């Protein structure tokens, strides 16, 4: 929508959304462009099973067909079901992709972790993203079929993100943003009309997923804008309480993004 900001998604969320729709080189190219945007993305495989993929497009083709896939956005104290075998890597990155796919008569569970190196300036930011890929960690997982067990259902996420949005607005009212930061208040108002760019999402994505993705992205952007500005807070206790509220809101938004990114086996 012209004149209003566009929303962003973590690369892992975008990748998880696109993997199920890749059915050949053309969709792989579209998916790679959506995930990478203006940044440079490369692939490094590890473990005994190497496919030779070095680009996102090649990796996306290697990952299909997929059975289940979802992004996780873990934080200290909130692992979001990240497999223990790669939990430290996922926690350090703050995001990653879990993927389960058929393999003949069995299945393989893969984990993708992005390593992000930021460069440039505030006005012209850029990043080099290296995806570290384990194509088969199945034998190192206690229950491969529960790979996505730590990711909420979409219906639960829809309820939680609405509550989180309400809590975010209440927290900002307590911060008295309109009085102390009119510029911030204007930015937050603009966010109510912000949407995700069409090219970022696969076509025919479930409207419920799009709704949750946009609500969660708005909430995270609001938290990002508001964090560090104590507004009308006059004591450390007040500032701490508000920071805690915003952190809880951000947690709900991260869980909602993960839920909206997930594709699960039917049944």
VOPAGU-2260 file (C-alpha; in pm, 1 decimal, decimal comma):
REM VOPAGU-2260
SITE   aa  ch    i         X         Y         Z
SITE  UNK   A    0       0,0       0,0       0,0
SITE  UNK   A    1     161,9     321,4    -119,6
SITE  UNK   A    2     263,4     570,1     145,8
SITE  UNK   A    3     270,5     316,7     425,3
SITE  UNK   A    4     559,5     101,2     550,0
SITE  UNK   A    5     593,3    -260,6     449,9
SITE  UNK   A    6     645,7    -535,8     702,2
SITE  UNK   A    7     938,9    -774,5     721,2
SITE  UNK   A    8     967,6   -1139,6     817,6
SITE  UNK   A    9    1264,5   -1334,4     952,8
SITE  UNK   A   10    1437,4   -1521,5     671,1
SITE  UNK   A   11    1358,5   -1856,4     836,0
SITE  UNK   A   12     986,0   -1780,8     835,7
SITE  UNK   A   13     990,7   -1685,9     468,1
SITE  UNK   A   14    1191,1   -1997,2     380,7
SITE  UNK   A   15     950,0   -2223,6     571,1
SITE  UNK   A   16     654,8   -2067,8     387,1
SITE  UNK   A   17     807,5   -2129,2      45,0
SITE  UNK   A   18     954,7   -2480,3      78,8
SITE  UNK   A   19     617,7   -2661,3      41,9
SITE  UNK   A   20     533,9   -2483,8    -284,9
SITE  UNK   A   21     865,1   -2540,2    -463,4
SITE  UNK   A   22     798,0   -2780,0    -749,7
SITE  UNK   A   23    1073,7   -2695,6    -994,8
SITE  UNK   A   24    1340,9   -2444,1   -1096,4
SITE  UNK   A   25    1097,8   -2153,4   -1152,5
SITE  UNK   A   26     934,0   -2167,6    -809,2
SITE  UNK   A   27    1276,0   -2231,3    -654,7
SITE  UNK   A   28    1403,0   -1907,4    -811,5
SITE  UNK   A   29    1098,4   -1713,3    -687,3
SITE  UNK   A   30    1139,7   -1861,7    -341,3
SITE  UNK   A   31    1509,9   -1779,0    -330,7
SITE  UNK   A   32    1440,0   -1417,4    -429,9
SITE  UNK   A   33    1171,5   -1387,5    -163,0
SITE  UNK   A   34    1396,1   -1526,0     110,5
SITE  UNK   A   35    1711,7   -1337,6      16,5
SITE  UNK   A   36    1574,1    -998,5     -81,9
SITE  UNK   A   37    1869,3    -762,2    -128,0
SITE  UNK   A   38    2101,5    -973,0      87,7
SITE  UNK   A   39    2357,3   -1233,2     -12,8
SITE  UNK   A   40    2263,8   -1589,8      83,9
SITE  UNK   A   41    2484,8   -1896,2      57,5
SITE  UNK   A   42    2467,1   -2256,1     175,7
SITE  UNK   A   43    2706,3   -2470,4     373,6
SITE  UNK   A   44    2614,1   -2833,2     430,4
SITE  UNK   A   45    2747,5   -3039,0     718,0
SITE  UNK   A   46    2728,8   -3400,0     823,7
SITE  UNK   A   47    2767,4   -3715,1     613,1
SITE  UNK   A   48    2479,7   -3642,7     374,0
SITE  UNK   A   49    2592,3   -3371,2     131,0
SITE  UNK   A   50    2393,8   -3276,4    -178,1
SITE  UNK   A   51    2634,9   -3022,2    -325,1
SITE  UNK   A   52    2394,3   -2729,1    -287,4
SITE  UNK   A   53    2572,8   -2393,9    -253,2
SITE  UNK   A   54    2289,1   -2152,1    -335,9
SITE  UNK   A   55    1940,6   -2102,9    -192,7
SITE  UNK   A   56    1783,2   -2207,6    -520,4
SITE  UNK   A   57    1976,5   -2534,2    -525,4
SITE  UNK   A   58    1897,4   -2596,5    -159,4
SITE  UNK   A   59    1525,1   -2541,1    -206,9
SITE  UNK   A   60    1519,1   -2796,9    -487,2
SITE  UNK   A   61    1706,8   -3047,2    -269,6
SITE  UNK   A   62    1459,2   -3007,7      18,2
SITE  UNK   A   63    1153,5   -3113,1    -180,3
SITE  UNK   A   64     919,6   -3290,4    -150,1
SITE  UNK   A   65     853,0   -3186,6     208,5
SITE  UNK   A   66     621,9   -3347,5     463,1
SITE  UNK   A   67     640,3   -3099,2     749,5
SITE  UNK   A   68     828,0   -2773,0     785,3
SITE  UNK   A   69     824,4   -2480,0    1024,7
SITE  UNK   A   70    1038,8   -2195,1    1149,2
SITE  UNK   A   71    1144,8   -2157,0    1510,8
SITE  UNK   A   72    1255,6   -1829,9    1670,8
SITE  UNK   A   73    1404,9   -1936,1    2005,2
SITE  UNK   A   74    1526,7   -1711,4    2283,4
SITE  UNK   A   75    1693,0   -1787,2    2621,5
SITE  UNK   A   76    1435,2   -1966,3    2834,4
SITE  UNK   A   77    1209,0   -2022,9    2533,9
SITE  UNK   A   78    1361,9   -2288,2    2304,3
SITE  UNK   A   79    1034,8   -2335,4    2111,4
SITE  UNK   A   80    1101,0   -2708,0    2080,0
SITE  UNK   A   81    1436,3   -2666,1    1906,1
SITE  UNK   A   82    1605,2   -3009,2    1878,1
SITE  UNK   A   83    1867,9   -3047,9    2149,0
SITE  UNK   A   84    2126,9   -3155,3    1892,2
SITE  UNK   A   85    2116,1   -2806,9    1735,9
SITE  UNK   A   86    1957,6   -2599,3    2012,6
SITE  UNK   A   87    2274,4   -2398,6    2085,0
SITE  UNK   A   88    2313,8   -2303,6    1718,5
SITE  UNK   A   89    1946,2   -2212,9    1683,2
SITE  UNK   A   90    1953,9   -2007,1    2002,6
SITE  UNK   A   91    2261,5   -1817,6    1890,3
SITE  UNK   A   92    2103,9   -1743,3    1552,4
SITE  UNK   A   93    1764,1   -1663,6    1704,3
SITE  UNK   A   94    1592,9   -1849,4    1422,3
SITE  UNK   A   95    1602,4   -2157,3    1205,0
SITE  UNK   A   96    1397,5   -2405,1    1003,7
SITE  UNK   A   97    1291,5   -2758,1    1098,8
SITE  UNK   A   98    1199,3   -2991,0     815,2
SITE  UNK   A   99    1073,3   -3349,2     794,5
SITE  UNK   A  100    1042,6   -3522,6     460,5
SITE  UNK   A  101     987,1   -3868,4     315,1
SITE  UNK   A  102    1289,2   -4076,0     219,0
SITE  UNK   A  103    1191,6   -4396,2      45,1
SITE  UNK   A  104    1027,9   -4609,9     312,1
SITE  UNK   A  105    1144,2   -4381,4     593,5
SITE  UNK   A  106    1193,5   -4012,7     658,7
SITE  UNK   A  107    1463,3   -3752,8     715,0
SITE  UNK   A  108    1460,7   -3463,7     959,1
SITE  UNK   A  109    1665,5   -3162,3     855,9
SITE  UNK   A  110    1766,7   -2848,4    1046,1
SITE  UNK   A  111    1866,9   -2522,4     876,9
SITE  UNK   A  112    2034,6   -2248,0    1078,3
SITE  UNK   A  113    2119,0   -1905,5     931,4
SITE  UNK   A  114    2436,8   -1725,7    1029,6
SITE  UNK   A  115    2384,1   -1354,9     962,1
SITE  UNK   A  116    2669,5   -1109,8     911,6
SITE  UNK   A  117    2542,9    -752,6     894,3
SITE  UNK   A  118    2730,2    -479,8     708,8
SITE  UNK   A  119    2664,1    -133,3     568,2
SITE  UNK   A  120    2498,2     160,5     743,5
SITE  UNK   A  121    2158,8     238,6     892,8
SITE  UNK   A  122    2059,9     403,7     563,7
SITE  UNK   A  123    2202,4     126,2     346,3
SITE  UNK   A  124    2206,4    -195,0     549,7
SITE  UNK   A  125    2304,6    -530,7     407,9
SITE  UNK   A  126    2377,9    -882,3     522,0
SITE  UNK   A  127    2555,5   -1198,3     420,3
SITE  UNK   A  128    2351,2   -1497,8     533,0
SITE  UNK   A  129    2508,0   -1842,3     546,2
SITE  UNK   A  130    2264,1   -2130,2     587,9
SITE  UNK   A  131    2419,4   -2419,6     780,1
SITE  UNK   A  132    2227,9   -2729,0     674,9
SITE  UNK   A  133    2205,2   -3071,4     836,9
SITE  UNK   A  134    2005,4   -3281,3     590,1
SITE  UNK   A  135    1955,6   -3579,3     820,5
SITE  UNK   A  136    1955,0   -3562,8    1200,4
SITE  UNK   A  137    1676,1   -3818,7    1230,8
SITE  UNK   A  138    1871,4   -4070,1    1438,5
SITE  UNK   A  139    1975,1   -3798,1    1683,8
SITE  UNK   A  140    1615,8   -3695,2    1759,1
SITE  UNK   A  141    1422,5   -3874,9    2036,9
SITE  UNK   A  142    1093,9   -3873,2    1841,1
SITE  UNK   A  143    1128,2   -3751,1    1480,8
SITE  UNK   A  144     750,3   -3740,6    1436,0
SITE  UNK   A  145     736,0   -3468,5    1705,3
SITE  UNK   A  146     982,4   -3241,2    1526,4
SITE  UNK   A  147     728,8   -2955,9    1514,3
SITE  UNK   A  148     573,5   -3024,6    1854,2
SITE  UNK   A  149     710,7   -2699,7    1997,7
SITE  UNK   A  150     533,1   -2489,5    1734,0
SITE  UNK   A  151     183,1   -2371,4    1827,6
SITE  UNK   A  152    -123,1   -2445,0    1617,2
SITE  UNK   A  153    -242,5   -2165,3    1390,2
SITE  UNK   A  154    -574,0   -2134,9    1574,3
SITE  UNK   A  155    -396,5   -2090,3    1907,6
SITE  UNK   A  156    -157,1   -1838,2    1754,1
SITE  UNK   A  157    -446,1   -1631,1    1615,1
SITE  UNK   A  158    -595,8   -1595,3    1961,3
SITE  UNK   A  159    -263,2   -1517,7    2125,5
SITE  UNK   A  160    -150,6   -1256,6    1874,2
SITE  UNK   A  161    -475,9   -1063,2    1915,1
SITE  UNK   A  162    -418,9   -1056,5    2290,7
SITE  UNK   A  163     -57,6    -954,6    2234,3
SITE  UNK   A  164    -161,0    -666,8    2009,8
SITE  UNK   A  165    -401,1    -543,1    2276,9
SITE  UNK   A  166    -129,7    -568,8    2541,3
SITE  UNK   A  167     114,4    -380,7    2318,7
SITE  UNK   A  168    -131,3     -93,8    2272,7
SITE  UNK   A  169    -199,3     -80,3    2647,3
SITE  UNK   A  170     173,6     -81,0    2722,5
SITE  UNK   A  171     230,0     207,1    2481,1
SITE  UNK   A  172     -55,1     402,0    2636,7
SITE  UNK   A  173     118,2     360,1    2971,3
SITE  UNK   A  174     437,6     484,1    2809,8
SITE  UNK   A  175     239,5     793,6    2709,5
SITE  UNK   A  176     394,5     779,0    2365,4
SITE  UNK   A  177     170,6    1045,2    2215,4
SITE  UNK   A  178     298,4    1300,3    2466,0
SITE  UNK   A  179     666,2    1212,5    2484,6
SITE  UNK   A  180     731,1    1071,4    2135,8
SITE  UNK   A  181     480,7    1201,6    1879,1
SITE  UNK   A  182     706,6    1070,9    1601,7
SITE  UNK   A  183     686,3     721,2    1748,7
SITE  UNK   A  184     309,5     750,0    1779,7
SITE  UNK   A  185     288,0     840,7    1409,9
SITE  UNK   A  186     506,0     545,3    1312,4
SITE  UNK   A  187     289,3     307,3    1511,1
SITE  UNK   A  188     -24,3     450,5    1349,6
SITE  UNK   A  189     130,0     390,7    1006,1
SITE  UNK   A  190     199,1      30,8    1106,4
SITE  UNK   A  191    -174,0     -35,2    1141,2
SITE  UNK   A  192    -190,7      -9,4     760,8
SITE  UNK   A  193     137,4    -185,4     685,2
SITE  UNK   A  194     126,4    -511,9     492,2
SITE  UNK   A  195     366,3    -779,2     374,6
SITE  UNK   A  196     492,8    -733,4      17,7
SITE  UNK   A  197     317,1    -964,5    -228,0
SITE  UNK   A  198     648,0   -1102,3    -356,4
SITE  UNK   A  199     744,8   -1212,2      -6,3
SITE  UNK   A  200     467,0   -1470,4      17,6
SITE  UNK   A  201     370,4   -1769,4    -196,3
SITE  UNK   A  202      51,2   -1724,1    -395,2
SITE  UNK   A  203    -259,9   -1897,2    -261,2
SITE  UNK   A  204    -129,6   -1887,0      97,2
SITE  UNK   A  205    -409,7   -1946,1     347,3
SITE  UNK   A  206    -558,0   -1603,2     435,2
SITE  UNK   A  207    -550,6   -1703,6     801,7
SITE  UNK   A  208    -175,1   -1748,7     778,6
SITE  UNK   A  209    -133,5   -1411,0     611,4
SITE  UNK   A  210    -343,9   -1247,3     881,8
SITE  UNK   A  211    -134,8   -1396,7    1163,8
SITE  UNK   A  212     192,3   -1318,3     985,3
SITE  UNK   A  213      96,8    -953,0     940,2
SITE  UNK   A  214     -34,2    -910,2    1293,4
SITE  UNK   A  215     278,1   -1070,1    1441,3
SITE  UNK   A  216     511,6    -866,3    1219,3
SITE  UNK   A  217     331,8    -547,5    1326,2
SITE  UNK   A  218     365,1    -640,3    1692,8
SITE  UNK   A  219     737,8    -712,5    1661,8
SITE  UNK   A  220     794,1    -383,6    1480,7
SITE  UNK   A  221     599,8    -194,9    1748,7
SITE  UNK   A  222     808,3    -362,0    2019,5
SITE  UNK   A  223    1125,7    -276,4    1830,0
SITE  UNK   A  224    1021,0      88,2    1808,3
SITE  UNK   A  225     909,5     111,3    2169,9
SITE  UNK   A  226    1185,1     -85,0    2341,4
SITE  UNK   A  227    1439,1     144,5    2496,1
SITE  UNK   A  228    1197,5     436,2    2522,1
SITE  UNK   A  229    1057,2     455,0    2872,7
SITE  UNK   A  230     832,6     747,7    2791,3
SITE  UNK   A  231     660,5     863,0    3104,6
SITE  UNK   A  232     835,3     607,8    3328,0
SITE  UNK   A  233     982,4     783,1    3627,6
SITE  UNK   A  234    1131,1     490,7    3816,2
SITE  UNK   A  235    1347,3     191,6    3733,5
SITE  UNK   A  236    1067,1     -34,6    3857,7
SITE  UNK   A  237     819,0     117,1    3612,0
SITE  UNK   A  238    1066,6      94,0    3327,0
SITE  UNK   A  239    1143,4    -267,3    3413,8
SITE  UNK   A  240     775,7    -361,4    3428,6
SITE  UNK   A  241     711,1    -206,6    3090,2
SITE  UNK   A  242    1013,0    -377,3    2939,0
SITE  UNK   A  243     883,5    -708,2    3074,0
SITE  UNK   A  244     541,3    -648,0    2919,9
SITE  UNK   A  245     695,5    -570,8    2581,6
SITE  UNK   A  246     915,2    -881,7    2606,1
SITE  UNK   A  247     607,9   -1097,3    2670,6
SITE  UNK   A  248     431,4    -938,8    2376,2
SITE  UNK   A  249     733,2   -1010,1    2154,7
SITE  UNK   A  250     732,6   -1373,4    2267,8
SITE  UNK   A  251     370,2   -1412,9    2161,2
SITE  UNK   A  252     454,0   -1256,7    1824,4
SITE  UNK   A  253     748,2   -1491,7    1766,8
SITE  UNK   A  254     532,0   -1793,1    1846,6
SITE  UNK   A  255     265,0   -1663,3    1609,7
SITE  UNK   A  256     515,2   -1624,7    1326,0
SITE  UNK   A  257     636,0   -1980,4    1382,8
SITE  UNK   A  258     280,3   -2115,3    1386,1
SITE  UNK   A  259     187,8   -1932,3    1065,9
SITE  UNK   A  260     502,1   -2061,5     893,0
SITE  UNK   A  261     428,7   -2427,3     963,7
SITE  UNK   A  262     304,2   -2691,3     723,8
SITE  UNK   A  263     206,7   -3015,4     894,8
SITE  UNK   A  264     115,1   -3363,8     782,0
SITE  UNK   A  265    -258,7   -3414,4     759,3
SITE  UNK   A  266    -419,1   -3628,8    1024,2
